[in-house]
């Protein structure tokens, strides 16, 4: 692996302060959103609820385009709308809209 200094994944050291640092990270990436996964989502969000770096975590998710998992106490659906607003504030313009069933072409 080559270190790329153009993007510092943890520029302020926020991960060291994260409430999830000693929790099984699988909890934050449940398979689905119903049934047992709904309980995992609720448990993950409870960990985030007491986290001192929740805002930094959510910012990281926006900056690195995290599509899945719980980040900053928000699931994928919650982040989608928040990310559109965040992109607008950053001057990126609106994020592309998702089309159900659309699969981008690959080369």
Buried (B, 14 or more C-beta within 10 A) or exposed (E): EEEEEEEEEEEEEBBEEBBBEEEEEEBBEBEEEEEEEEEBBEBBBEBBEEBEBBEBBBBBBBEEEBEEBBBBBBBBEBBBEBBBEBBEEEEEEEBEEEEEEEEEEEE
